[in-house]
Amino acid sequence: MIKGACYVRVSTDNQLENYSIEEQTDRLRAYCKAKDIHIVKFYTDGGYSGGNLNRPALQQMLTDIDYGIIDLVVVYKLDRLSRSQKDTLTLIEDRFLSKNVDFISINENFDTSTPFGRAMIGILSVFAQLEKDQITERFTMGRIGRAKSGYFHGGPTAPTGYDYIDGNLIVNEYEAMQVRDLYARFLKGYSVYDCWQYMQKKYTTKYGGWKSETLVRNVLKNEVYTGKVKFKGTIYHGNHPAIIPEAQFRQVQELFSSSHRSSDTFKRSPFKASTLLASLIYCGKCGARFHGEHGNYSCYSRTKGDKKYIIDPNCRNKKWKIPELDALVTDYIARLNFSDLENKTPSPQPPIDYSARLGEIDRQIGKLIDLYQVGSIPIETISKKIEILSKEKSTLEEAARQKSAPSSSLEEMITARSTFMSIIKTGTLEEKRACLTLLVDRIIIDDDDVNIILHKI
């Protein structure tokens, strides 16, 4: 005689659909009697959704199947087993048939002991894959929509320099100071390894510290610090404040792409590029970068030269002959007149107020001392935490004493222009670019319109 298990499930809503426990039980009992199936047990999940498999009676039935005391599982309707095609297929193939247990659904006349029933498994598999693909598509579209709206999609694990609060990235001033220090140090010519050693010794973060070279490299290459978010290779404007100016970020990326860098001997050489204006030109139509190839400066989106830089594959912005655009920019630099700015005093960036964090550190240290006095935490644990907090306090106090410097001084720009003009015929490409990048923040091309934007002072 076949040993059958009858599975019954009902949710609150189903009580109104004639799928009550009593109704299902009566029909299953009548069916098993007619088919000469011995009912081992009724497994009943009352008030449980069919959207997942975390149901006590179902799990008990699966355990009994593993013990070999069931030959057949009978349900009144397929959705009593699960409302998910994927879960239904998984149960039938992986948990029932793999243990030589057949499955019958009375309402759909579904019986895996028959050829037709086995064929239905293939049909279920198709719908299960469709369901999976639809869920993935909806999830991906949701993430793309969130990225387009400027929201960080990395979850609660915020990048060093930010905290993740109520779905948004909020600047963590202590860590932001560390990120700025790292970028500045790398631009001075220190290798990633040297920067890692320095950061590891000097700072702590919410994750403990700068634990690897990989972390340093990832921070130096992450667009999030320029106020952007990235998803599936596409960069969007973010809702969070930038920590690093975009010009400084571009300089760091150029240093990474420079060839023949030795991690031990590399000293700053301004962007080993093959063209004068490389890294400075941006598309006025789609926002992508321009690059030099085949004698032209061209938008990455138009040439499809590097997938990671493509923003709009349909962009048709004009290409510029390299000599023509170089000459136009050089002529613009030659005609620059700084006389109207000479009497202006460069305005420094407003100093960052660390007083709130310093006060919080003092309160935390006070609480730790109180805990030590009542003996609730071991002295070793308290000492370690106080040491970390004291280190952060010392660093913030030192930063608060330092005066902020302006973005670029007038004297530096005048000197850079003068040097650029003096070496325009005899200097190396690297020397010219070194001067040019001190003057020009970016160049925006929109067909014949060329907008040269200088650094702010």
Secondary structure, DSSP 8 states (H G I E B T S, - for coil): -EEEEEEEEE-TGGGGTT--HHHHHHHHHHHHHHTTEEEEEEEEEET--TTSS--HHHHHHHHHHHTT--SEEEESSHHHH-S-HHHHHHIIIIIIGGGT-EEEETTTTEETTSHHHHHHHHHHHHHHHHHHHHHHHHHHHHHHHHHHTT---STT---TTEEEETTEEEE-HHHHHHHHHHHHHHHTT--HHHHHHHHHHH---TTSS---HHHHHHHHH-GGGGTEEEETTEEEE-SS--SS-HHHHHHHHHHHH-SS--TTT----S---SSTTTTTEEETTT--BEEEETTEEEEHHHHT--GGG-S-TT-----EEHHHHHHHHHHHHHT---GGGTT-----------HHHHHHHHHHHHHHHHHHHHT-S-HHHHHHHHHHHHHHHHHHHHHHHS----SS-HHHHHHHHHHHHHTTTTS-HHHHHHHHHHHEEEEEEETTEEEEEE---
